[in-house]
Amino acid sequence: MQKSQKPQKIDWGITIFPLAVIVVLALYLVVFPTQAEAAIASLRNFLVNDLGVVYMLFGLGVLFLSLGIAASKYGRIKLGTLEKPRYSTFTWGAMIFTSTMAADILYWSLCEWSYYYSETPFAMENMTLAQKQDWSSAYPLFHWGPIPWAFYILPAAAYGYMMHVRKSPRQRMSEACRPILGKKVDGPLGKVIDVFAIVGLLAATATTFSTATPLLSAALAKVTGLPESNYLSILVLVFVAVVFTLAVWFGMKGISKLSNICICLFFALMAIFLFCGPTKYIIETGVTAIGTVANNFLSMSTWMDPLRLSGDGVSGFPQNWTIFYWAYWISWSVATPFFIGKISEGRTIRQTIIGAYIAGVSATFLSFIVFGNYGLHLQVTGVADIAGQILSDGPANAILTVFESLPIPEIALVVLILAMVAFYASTFDALTMVIASYSVKNIKEDEEPGKKLRIFWSVVFIVLPIALLFNQSTLSMLQTLSICAAFPIILIVCVIVAGFIKSMREDARKIEQSPAGKPKE
């Protein structure tokens, strides 16, 4: 990427206002926690329990539409004019995996199965051990499989088209709505879309950091002998921030190198679990889980549990898990697809969509199959009650129990710490590049936002999680806010996708009517 040759004009409204909103919101949550918790819980109950079917149908729609576009004549359109892709296939795939949800994927791979082991999917009471094993290994693959990745991949193709084909001078969510909304995106409506996107992302990043910090702190305390405390958690957060700030300072080159390091650490940790654990069980259970998802995909994608027999009568299994996850992934789609679209220059739309599915889904499945099934084996063989410990002691301590069962737990924990730091740094340096681009009024497709602006957003990303470490109830409410933020994003993404299809049709007609004739392959 080229560096800017002249000072960039910063949009101070987009830069400062979202920060002010999130600070005021955080203060409200701290000062009036009871009222805020009640209001947000009511909103979440309305969106998840009353409008949950919208999330489910949206997920299926986005998946099928993305595959349809890839298979259509529009799939041959190249994103940009480069003769060959800007990044090699390995580096490109590594950046997609490590710079999106890889940090959360690594964490949840170690413990998510245990929640489903204690649940009753499809309202199946008195499940046998074999049924518990099959469903608890299959549902993580479903919740992190093709549908959630579609929430990133379809908008990524739209953003890539906007940046590399239409050469848009702005890299914002509102700009992707221009084909439908026209000049309205230059006014208050566009500002509202962008401010909302950034506020939602700041809330989502606090959620993500809160997920990893307890495990990282516990692992670090276990390895070093340091006592666990909020100060140790802050130290972990600051260290992660330093790593991804350094990567962002060096721009896309730094991000690509960090992504390759992440993949190496990821496979090293996977090798420890695979070869030091029950290899045959891990592989066989993984293959069985893939088959279970394939055979029940439509049922899992549309099951709403109308009678709420799988839950407490108010929320059922799909409300607590499937809709929760769809909303969580959607709330991240305000930024992550921009990064995927940006690094896909030189690839066709078909290559971008299919390649991103292969890179994202395959690496995700590997993570859940190896790490998840190792812990599941401890459970079904009676070596350790991980599912029970999750509910009583929390996921961090339960995951440490999993590591303690390895022949070389100390080495494995060190690799885990390094991998999670690298993954979170890789994820957040990608987000920082995207949000910093939001703050620039006009930016070229091959231009990076200024370093000072990147550092500013690096600091912003880390301040809120640190401030909320001392108030877990407030943090929980903020997590709920990020879920609630997903519903209006669904509407915005629908506009973006409609504009994407409209733009491709208009450009295709112009090419067909020109002397040049057919579009290029």
C-alpha positions as CSV (number, residue, x, y, z in Angstrom):
1,M,0.0,0.0,0.0
2,Q,1.2,3.5,-0.7
3,K,1.6,6.1,2.0
4,S,-0.2,9.4,1.8
5,Q,1.7,12.0,-0.1
6,K,-0.2,14.9,1.4
7,P,-1.9,15.6,4.8
8,Q,-5.2,13.7,5.1
9,K,-8.4,15.6,6.0
10,I,-9.8,14.1,9.2
11,D,-13.5,13.9,9.7
12,W,-13.6,15.0,13.3
13,G,-17.3,14.3,13.7
14,I,-16.8,10.7,12.8
15,T,-13.7,10.5,14.9
16,I,-14.8,12.2,18.1
17,F,-18.6,11.8,18.3
18,P,-18.6,7.9,18.5
19,L,-16.0,8.1,21.3
20,A,-18.1,10.6,23.2
21,V,-21.2,8.4,22.8
22,I,-19.5,5.3,24.1
23,V,-18.0,7.2,27.1
24,V,-21.4,8.7,28.0
25,L,-23.0,5.2,27.6
26,A,-20.3,3.7,29.8
27,L,-20.9,6.3,32.5
28,Y,-24.6,5.7,32.4
29,L,-24.1,2.0,32.8
30,V,-21.8,2.6,35.8
31,V,-23.9,5.3,37.5
32,F,-27.3,3.7,36.9
33,P,-26.5,0.0,36.5
34,T,-29.9,-1.3,37.7
35,Q,-32.0,0.9,35.4
36,A,-29.7,0.3,32.5
37,E,-29.6,-3.4,33.0
38,A,-33.4,-3.6,33.1
39,A,-33.8,-1.4,29.9
40,I,-31.2,-3.3,27.9
41,A,-32.5,-6.7,29.1
42,S,-36.0,-5.7,27.8
43,L,-34.6,-4.6,24.5
44,R,-32.6,-7.8,24.1
45,N,-35.6,-9.9,25.0
46,F,-37.7,-8.1,22.3
47,L,-35.0,-8.5,19.6
48,V,-34.0,-12.1,20.4
49,N,-37.3,-13.6,21.5
50,D,-39.8,-11.7,19.4
51,L,-37.8,-10.9,16.3
52,G,-35.3,-13.8,16.4
53,V,-36.7,-15.3,13.2
54,V,-35.4,-12.3,11.3
55,Y,-31.8,-13.2,12.3
56,M,-32.3,-16.8,11.3
57,L,-33.8,-16.0,7.9
58,F,-31.2,-13.3,7.3
59,G,-28.4,-15.8,7.9
60,L,-29.7,-18.3,5.3
61,G,-30.4,-15.5,2.8
62,V,-26.9,-14.1,3.1
63,L,-25.3,-17.5,2.7
64,F,-27.3,-18.5,-0.4
65,L,-27.0,-15.1,-2.0
66,S,-23.2,-15.0,-1.6
67,L,-22.9,-18.4,-3.3
68,G,-25.3,-17.4,-6.0
69,I,-23.3,-14.3,-6.8
70,A,-20.1,-16.3,-6.9
71,A,-21.6,-18.8,-9.3
72,S,-23.2,-16.1,-11.5
73,K,-21.5,-14.1,-14.4
74,Y,-20.7,-11.4,-11.9
75,G,-18.3,-13.8,-10.1
76,R,-15.8,-13.2,-13.0
77,I,-15.4,-9.5,-12.2
78,K,-11.9,-8.7,-10.9
79,L,-11.5,-6.5,-7.9
80,G,-9.0,-4.0,-9.3
81,T,-6.7,-3.9,-12.2
82,L,-3.7,-5.8,-10.8
83,E,-2.5,-8.7,-13.0
84,K,-2.1,-10.9,-10.0
85,P,-3.5,-10.7,-6.5
86,R,-1.7,-8.3,-4.1
87,Y,-1.1,-11.1,-1.6
88,S,-0.2,-14.8,-2.0
89,T,-2.9,-17.3,-1.4
90,F,-1.4,-18.5,1.9
91,T,-0.9,-14.9,3.3
92,W,-4.3,-13.8,2.1
93,G,-6.0,-16.8,3.7
94,A,-4.0,-16.4,6.9
95,M,-5.0,-12.7,7.1
96,I,-8.7,-13.5,6.6
97,F,-8.6,-16.1,9.4
98,T,-6.3,-14.4,12.0
99,S,-7.6,-10.8,11.4
100,T,-11.3,-11.6,11.8
101,M,-12.6,-13.8,14.5
102,A,-9.6,-16.1,15.1
103,A,-9.0,-14.8,18.6
104,D,-12.5,-15.7,19.7
105,I,-12.4,-18.9,17.7
106,L,-9.3,-20.1,19.6
107,Y,-10.9,-19.3,23.0
108,W,-14.3,-20.8,22.2
109,S,-12.8,-23.9,20.6
110,L,-11.5,-24.9,24.1
111,C,-14.8,-24.6,25.9
112,E,-17.9,-24.0,23.8
113,W,-18.7,-27.7,23.5
114,S,-19.2,-27.9,27.3
115,Y,-22.1,-25.6,27.3
116,Y,-24.0,-27.7,24.7
117,Y,-23.1,-30.9,26.6
118,S,-25.3,-29.6,29.4
119,E,-28.0,-28.2,27.1
120,T,-30.9,-30.0,25.2
121,P,-30.8,-29.0,21.5
122,F,-34.0,-29.8,19.6
123,A,-35.6,-30.2,23.1
124,M,-34.3,-33.8,23.4
125,E,-34.7,-34.8,27.0
126,N,-32.7,-37.6,28.6
127,M,-30.1,-37.7,25.9
128,T,-27.7,-40.6,25.8
129,L,-24.0,-40.2,26.2
130,A,-23.6,-40.7,22.4
131,Q,-26.2,-38.0,21.6
132,K,-24.5,-35.5,24.0
133,Q,-21.2,-36.2,22.4
134,D,-22.5,-35.8,18.8
135,W,-24.5,-32.6,19.4
136,S,-21.9,-30.9,21.6
137,S,-19.2,-31.5,19.0
138,A,-21.5,-30.5,16.0
139,Y,-23.1,-27.3,17.2
140,P,-19.8,-25.4,17.6
141,L,-19.1,-26.2,13.9
142,F,-22.5,-24.9,13.0
143,H,-22.3,-21.7,15.0
144,W,-18.9,-20.9,13.5
145,G,-19.5,-22.3,10.1
146,P,-20.7,-21.1,6.7
147,I,-23.6,-18.9,7.9
148,P,-21.7,-16.7,10.3
149,W,-18.8,-16.4,7.8
150,A,-21.3,-15.3,5.2
151,F,-22.0,-12.2,7.3
152,Y,-18.4,-11.2,6.6
153,I,-17.9,-12.6,3.1
154,L,-20.8,-11.1,1.2
155,P,-20.3,-7.5,2.5
156,A,-16.5,-8.0,1.9
157,A,-17.2,-8.6,-1.8
158,A,-19.4,-5.5,-1.9
159,Y,-16.8,-3.4,-0.2
160,G,-14.0,-4.8,-2.4
161,Y,-16.1,-3.8,-5.5
162,M,-16.7,-0.4,-4.0
163,M,-12.9,0.2,-3.3
164,H,-11.2,-1.5,-6.2
165,V,-13.7,-1.3,-9.1
166,R,-15.7,1.9,-8.4
167,K,-12.6,3.6,-6.8
168,S,-14.7,5.1,-4.0
169,P,-12.8,8.0,-2.2
170,R,-14.4,7.0,1.1
171,Q,-14.1,3.7,2.9
172,R,-17.1,3.7,5.1
173,M,-20.3,1.7,5.6
174,S,-22.4,4.7,4.5
175,E,-20.5,4.9,1.2
176,A,-21.5,1.4,0.4
177,C,-25.1,2.5,0.6
178,R,-24.7,5.2,-2.0
179,P,-26.0,3.1,-5.0
180,I,-29.4,2.9,-3.2
181,L,-29.4,6.1,-1.0
182,G,-27.6,8.4,-3.4
183,K,-26.6,11.8,-2.1
184,K,-28.4,11.2,1.2
185,V,-25.2,9.4,2.5
186,D,-23.5,12.8,2.3
187,G,-25.9,14.2,4.8
188,P,-27.1,13.4,8.3
189,L,-28.3,9.9,7.3
190,G,-24.7,8.9,6.3
191,K,-23.3,10.3,9.5
192,V,-25.8,8.4,11.6
193,I,-24.9,5.1,9.7
194,D,-21.2,5.6,10.3
195,V,-21.4,6.8,13.9
196,F,-23.7,3.9,14.7
197,A,-21.3,1.5,13.1
198,I,-18.3,2.7,15.1
199,V,-20.2,2.8,18.4
200,G,-21.4,-0.8,17.8
201,L,-17.8,-1.9,17.0
202,L,-16.4,-0.2,20.1
203,A,-18.9,-2.1,22.2
204,A,-18.1,-5.4,20.4
205,T,-14.4,-5.0,20.9
206,A,-14.9,-4.6,24.7
207,T,-16.9,-7.8,24.6
208,T,-14.1,-9.6,22.8
209,F,-11.4,-8.4,25.1
210,S,-13.4,-9.4,28.1
211,T,-13.7,-12.9,26.7
212,A,-9.9,-13.5,26.4
213,T,-8.6,-11.5,29.4
214,P,-9.6,-13.9,32.2
215,L,-8.1,-16.9,30.4
216,L,-4.9,-15.0,29.5
217,S,-4.5,-13.7,33.0
218,A,-5.1,-17.2,34.5
219,A,-2.7,-18.8,32.1
220,L,0.0,-16.1,32.8
221,A,-0.5,-16.5,36.5
222,K,-0.2,-20.3,36.2
223,V,3.1,-20.1,34.3
224,T,4.7,-17.2,36.2
225,G,3.3,-17.8,39.7
226,L,2.0,-14.2,39.8
227,P,-1.3,-13.7,41.7
228,E,-4.4,-13.2,39.6
229,S,-5.8,-9.7,39.9
230,N,-7.4,-6.9,37.9
231,Y,-3.9,-5.3,37.6
232,L,-2.6,-8.4,35.9
233,S,-5.5,-8.3,33.5
234,I,-4.7,-4.7,32.8
235,L,-1.1,-5.6,32.1
236,V,-2.3,-8.3,29.7
237,L,-4.5,-5.8,27.9
238,V,-1.8,-3.2,27.6
239,F,0.7,-5.8,26.3
240,V,-1.8,-6.9,23.6
241,A,-2.4,-3.2,22.8
242,V,1.4,-2.6,22.4
243,V,1.7,-5.6,20.0
244,F,-1.1,-4.6,17.7
245,T,-0.1,-0.9,17.9
246,L,3.4,-1.8,16.6
247,A,1.8,-3.9,13.9
248,V,-0.5,-1.1,12.9
249,W,2.4,1.3,12.9
250,F,4.1,-0.7,10.1
251,G,0.9,-0.8,8.1
252,M,-0.3,-3.7,6.0
253,K,3.1,-5.3,5.9
254,G,3.2,-5.5,9.7
255,I,-0.3,-7.0,9.7
256,S,0.5,-9.6,7.1
257,K,3.7,-10.7,8.9
258,L,1.8,-10.9,12.2
259,S,-0.9,-13.1,10.5
260,N,1.8,-15.6,9.4
261,I,3.2,-15.7,12.9
262,C,-0.3,-16.4,14.2
263,I,-0.8,-19.3,11.9
264,C,2.5,-20.9,12.9
265,L,1.6,-20.6,16.6
266,F,-1.9,-21.9,15.9
267,F,-0.6,-25.0,14.2
268,A,2.0,-25.5,16.9
269,L,-0.7,-25.5,19.6
270,M,-2.9,-27.8,17.5
271,A,0.0,-30.3,17.1
272,I,0.4,-30.5,20.9
273,F,-3.3,-31.3,21.4
274,L,-3.5,-33.7,18.4
275,F,-0.4,-35.8,19.1
276,C,-0.4,-35.7,22.9
277,G,-4.1,-36.5,23.0
278,P,-6.5,-39.1,21.8
279,T,-5.8,-38.6,18.1
280,K,-8.1,-41.3,16.8
281,Y,-11.0,-40.0,18.9
282,I,-10.4,-36.4,17.9
283,I,-10.5,-37.2,14.2
284,E,-13.4,-39.6,14.3
285,T,-15.5,-37.3,16.4
286,G,-14.7,-34.4,14.1
287,V,-15.7,-36.3,11.0
288,T,-18.9,-37.3,12.7
289,A,-19.7,-33.7,13.7
290,I,-19.2,-32.5,10.1
291,G,-21.7,-35.2,9.0
292,T,-24.2,-34.2,11.7
293,V,-24.1,-30.6,10.6
294,A,-24.4,-31.5,6.9
295,N,-27.4,-33.8,7.6
296,N,-29.2,-31.4,9.9
297,F,-28.1,-28.0,8.3
298,L,-31.5,-26.8,7.3
299,S,-33.1,-27.9,10.6
300,M,-30.4,-26.2,12.7
301,S,-30.7,-23.1,10.5
302,T,-34.4,-22.7,11.0
303,W,-35.2,-24.3,14.4
304,M,-36.9,-21.6,16.5
305,D,-38.3,-23.9,19.4
306,P,-41.7,-22.1,19.4
307,L,-42.7,-23.7,22.7
308,R,-39.3,-22.9,24.3
309,L,-39.1,-26.5,25.5
310,S,-35.3,-26.4,25.4
311,G,-35.0,-23.5,27.7
312,D,-36.7,-21.7,30.6
313,G,-39.9,-21.1,28.8
314,V,-38.9,-17.6,27.8
315,S,-35.8,-18.3,25.8
316,G,-34.9,-21.6,24.2
317,F,-31.7,-23.1,22.9
318,P,-31.8,-21.3,19.6
319,Q,-32.5,-17.9,21.2
320,N,-29.7,-18.3,23.8
321,W,-27.1,-19.6,21.3
322,T,-27.9,-19.6,17.5
323,I,-29.5,-16.1,17.4
324,F,-27.0,-14.9,19.9
325,Y,-24.1,-15.9,17.7
326,W,-25.7,-14.6,14.5
327,A,-26.2,-11.2,16.2
328,Y,-22.7,-11.2,17.5
329,W,-21.2,-11.9,14.1
330,I,-23.4,-9.3,12.5
331,S,-22.3,-6.7,15.0
332,W,-18.7,-7.2,13.8
333,S,-19.7,-6.9,10.1
334,V,-19.3,-3.1,10.3
335,A,-15.6,-3.3,10.0
336,T,-14.2,-6.8,9.3
337,P,-15.5,-7.2,5.8
338,F,-13.8,-3.9,4.8
339,F,-10.4,-5.5,5.7
340,I,-11.2,-8.7,3.7
341,G,-12.3,-6.5,0.7
342,K,-9.2,-4.4,1.0
343,I,-6.8,-7.3,0.9
344,S,-8.7,-9.1,-1.9
345,E,-7.4,-6.7,-4.6
346,G,-6.5,-8.6,-7.8
347,R,-8.9,-11.5,-7.1
348,T,-12.3,-12.0,-8.8
349,I,-15.5,-11.8,-6.8
350,R,-15.8,-15.6,-7.2
351,Q,-12.3,-16.2,-5.9
352,T,-12.9,-13.8,-3.0
353,I,-16.1,-15.4,-1.9
354,I,-15.2,-19.1,-2.4
355,G,-11.6,-18.6,-1.2
356,A,-12.7,-16.8,1.9
357,Y,-15.2,-19.5,2.8
358,I,-12.4,-22.1,2.4
359,A,-9.9,-20.2,4.4
360,G,-12.3,-19.2,7.2
361,V,-14.4,-22.3,7.6
362,S,-11.7,-24.9,7.2
363,A,-9.4,-23.2,9.8
364,T,-12.3,-22.7,12.1
365,F,-13.4,-26.3,11.8
366,L,-9.8,-27.5,12.5
367,S,-9.7,-25.4,15.6
368,F,-13.0,-26.7,17.1
369,I,-12.4,-30.3,16.1
370,V,-8.9,-30.5,17.6
371,F,-9.2,-28.3,20.7
372,G,-12.9,-29.0,21.4
373,N,-12.8,-32.8,21.0
374,Y,-9.8,-33.1,23.2
375,G,-11.7,-31.6,26.1
376,L,-14.8,-33.5,25.1
377,H,-12.8,-36.8,25.4
378,L,-11.9,-35.8,29.0
379,Q,-15.6,-35.4,29.7
380,V,-17.0,-38.6,28.2
381,T,-14.2,-40.8,29.6
382,G,-14.7,-39.4,33.1
383,V,-11.2,-38.0,33.4
384,A,-12.5,-34.5,34.2
385,D,-16.0,-32.9,34.5
386,I,-15.2,-29.9,32.3
387,A,-18.9,-29.1,31.7
388,G,-19.6,-29.0,35.4
389,Q,-16.5,-26.9,36.1
390,I,-17.5,-24.4,33.4
391,L,-20.8,-23.7,35.3
392,S,-19.2,-23.7,38.8
393,D,-15.7,-22.2,38.4
394,G,-16.0,-20.4,35.1
395,P,-14.4,-21.1,31.6
396,A,-10.9,-19.9,32.4
397,N,-10.4,-22.4,35.2
398,A,-12.0,-25.2,33.2
399,I,-9.7,-24.5,30.3
400,L,-6.7,-24.6,32.6
401,T,-7.9,-28.1,33.7
402,V,-7.9,-29.2,30.1
403,F,-4.3,-28.0,29.7
404,E,-3.2,-29.6,32.9
405,S,-4.2,-33.0,31.5
406,L,-1.5,-32.6,28.8
407,P,1.9,-34.2,29.2
408,I,3.6,-30.8,28.9
409,P,1.1,-28.3,30.3
410,E,3.6,-25.5,31.0
411,I,4.9,-25.5,27.4
412,A,1.3,-25.7,26.0
413,L,0.2,-22.8,28.2
414,V,3.1,-20.7,26.9
415,V,2.2,-21.4,23.3
416,L,-1.5,-20.6,24.2
417,I,-0.5,-17.2,25.7
418,L,1.6,-16.3,22.7
419,A,-1.0,-17.5,20.2
420,M,-3.9,-15.6,21.9
421,V,-1.8,-12.4,22.1
422,A,-0.8,-12.7,18.5
423,F,-4.4,-13.5,17.4
424,Y,-6.0,-10.6,19.3
425,A,-3.3,-8.3,18.1
426,S,-3.8,-9.4,14.5
427,T,-7.6,-9.0,14.8
428,F,-7.4,-5.5,16.3
429,D,-4.7,-4.1,14.1
430,A,-7.0,-5.0,11.1
431,L,-9.9,-3.3,12.8
432,T,-7.7,-0.3,13.6
433,M,-6.8,0.1,9.9
434,V,-10.5,0.0,9.0
435,I,-11.7,2.5,11.6
436,A,-8.9,4.8,11.0
437,S,-10.0,4.9,7.3
438,Y,-13.5,5.9,8.5
439,S,-11.9,9.0,10.1
440,V,-10.4,10.2,6.8
441,K,-12.7,12.2,4.5
442,N,-11.1,11.0,1.3
443,I,-8.7,8.1,0.9
444,K,-7.5,6.2,-2.1
445,E,-7.8,2.5,-2.4
446,D,-4.0,2.0,-2.1
447,E,-3.6,4.5,0.6
448,E,-3.3,3.9,4.3
449,P,-4.6,6.3,7.0
450,G,-2.0,8.3,8.9
451,K,0.1,6.7,11.6
452,K,-1.1,9.1,14.3
453,L,-4.7,8.4,13.5
454,R,-4.0,4.6,13.7
455,I,-2.3,5.1,17.1
456,F,-5.3,7.1,18.3
457,W,-7.8,4.3,17.5
458,S,-5.4,1.7,19.0
459,V,-5.6,3.6,22.3
460,V,-9.4,4.0,22.1
461,F,-9.8,0.3,21.5
462,I,-8.0,-0.6,24.8
463,V,-9.2,2.2,27.1
464,L,-12.9,1.0,27.4
465,P,-12.1,-2.6,28.3
466,I,-9.6,-1.5,30.9
467,A,-12.2,0.9,32.4
468,L,-14.8,-1.9,32.5
469,L,-12.6,-4.5,34.1
470,F,-13.7,-3.3,37.5
471,N,-17.4,-3.6,36.9
472,Q,-18.4,-7.0,35.5
473,S,-22.1,-6.3,35.6
474,T,-21.6,-3.2,33.4
475,L,-19.4,-5.3,31.1
476,S,-22.2,-7.8,30.8
477,M,-24.7,-5.1,29.8
478,L,-22.3,-3.8,27.2
479,Q,-22.1,-7.3,25.7
480,T,-25.8,-7.2,25.4
481,L,-25.7,-3.8,23.7
482,S,-23.4,-5.2,21.0
483,I,-26.0,-7.9,20.4
484,C,-28.8,-5.4,20.2
485,A,-26.8,-3.3,17.8
486,A,-27.0,-6.2,15.2
487,F,-30.7,-5.7,14.3
488,P,-30.3,-2.3,12.6
489,I,-27.1,-3.5,11.0
490,I,-29.2,-6.2,9.3
491,L,-31.1,-3.4,7.6
492,I,-28.0,-1.5,6.6
493,V,-26.3,-4.7,5.2
494,C,-29.5,-5.3,3.1
495,V,-29.1,-1.9,1.6
496,I,-25.4,-2.5,0.9
497,V,-26.0,-5.8,-0.8
498,A,-28.8,-4.3,-2.9
499,G,-26.5,-1.5,-3.9
500,F,-23.7,-4.0,-4.7
501,I,-26.0,-5.9,-7.1
502,K,-27.3,-2.7,-8.6
503,S,-23.8,-1.4,-9.2
504,M,-22.6,-4.7,-10.9
505,R,-25.7,-4.7,-13.2
506,E,-25.2,-1.0,-14.2
507,D,-21.5,-1.5,-14.9
508,A,-22.1,-4.7,-16.8
509,R,-24.7,-2.9,-19.0
510,K,-22.2,-0.1,-19.7
511,I,-19.5,-2.6,-20.7
512,E,-21.8,-4.5,-23.0
513,Q,-22.9,-1.3,-24.7
514,S,-19.3,-0.1,-25.2
515,P,-17.2,-1.0,-28.2
516,A,-15.0,-3.2,-26.0
517,G,-17.9,-5.7,-25.7
518,K,-17.8,-8.3,-23.0
519,P,-16.4,-7.8,-19.5
520,K,-13.0,-9.1,-18.8
521,E,-12.5,-12.5,-17.2
